[in-house]
Amino acid sequence: MNDSIVRLGIFEGEFHWHKHDQEDEFFFVVEGKLLLDLEHETLELLPKQGYTVPRRVIHRTRARERTIVLMVEGKTVNPQGD
């Protein structure tokens, strides 16, 4: 939709720090708990909670347990990180 794609991911462990220069990225937790590290704070997202990381903001995701996340992002976002 509007040049975006929707991904369903199963997270466990941590992803590396990265940013997206062109696109925002939206995370919505379906099951579990997602820790979203930003440069100066960590957000804890529980089921039915979401957050949009603005473009050019350095971030990473962490999940201490199996967590199912719906992501909406630009189709040019590399799921391995930029």
C-alpha positions in Angstrom: 0.0 0.0 0.0 1.4 3.4 -0.9 4.8 1.8 -1.9 5.0 0.0 1.4 5.1 -3.6 2.3 3.9 -5.5 5.4 6.1 -8.2 6.9 5.3 -10.6 9.7 8.4 -11.4 11.7 9.3 -13.7 14.5 11.9 -12.1 16.7 14.2 -13.6 19.3 17.5 -12.1 20.3 18.8 -8.8 19.2 19.3 -7.1 15.8 22.2 -4.8 15.0 22.0 -1.0 15.2 21.0 0.6 11.9 18.9 3.3 10.3 16.9 3.8 7.1 17.7 7.1 5.3 14.5 7.1 3.1 11.7 5.4 5.0 9.9 5.4 8.4 9.4 1.9 9.9 6.4 0.8 11.9 6.4 -2.1 14.4 3.2 -3.6 15.9 3.5 -6.4 18.5 1.1 -9.3 17.9 2.5 -11.6 20.6 5.4 -11.3 23.1 7.4 -8.2 24.1 9.6 -6.1 21.8 12.3 -3.9 23.1 13.0 -1.1 20.7 16.3 0.7 21.4 16.6 4.2 20.1 19.7 6.4 20.5 18.6 7.8 23.9 15.9 5.5 25.2 14.4 2.0 25.1 10.7 1.5 24.4 9.0 -1.7 25.6 6.2 -2.7 23.3 3.6 -5.2 24.4 0.8 -6.9 22.4 -1.4 -4.4 20.6 1.2 -1.7 20.9 3.1 -0.1 18.0 5.6 2.6 17.3 6.9 4.3 14.2 10.7 4.8 13.9 11.2 8.0 11.8 13.7 7.8 9.0 17.3 8.5 9.8 16.9 7.5 13.5 19.4 4.8 14.6 17.6 1.9 16.2 17.7 -1.8 16.9 15.1 -4.4 18.1 15.5 -6.9 20.9 13.3 -9.7 22.1 14.2 -11.9 25.1 11.5 -14.4 24.2 9.7 -15.4 20.9 7.9 -12.3 19.8 5.6 -11.9 16.7 5.8 -8.5 15.1 3.9 -6.9 12.2 6.1 -4.4 10.3 5.0 -1.8 7.8 7.9 -0.2 5.9 8.9 1.1 2.5 9.4 -1.5 -0.1 13.1 -0.4 -0.4 13.9 -1.2 3.2 16.4 -4.0 3.5 15.2 -6.4 6.2 18.8 -7.1 7.0 19.4 -3.4 7.9 21.1 -0.6 6.1 
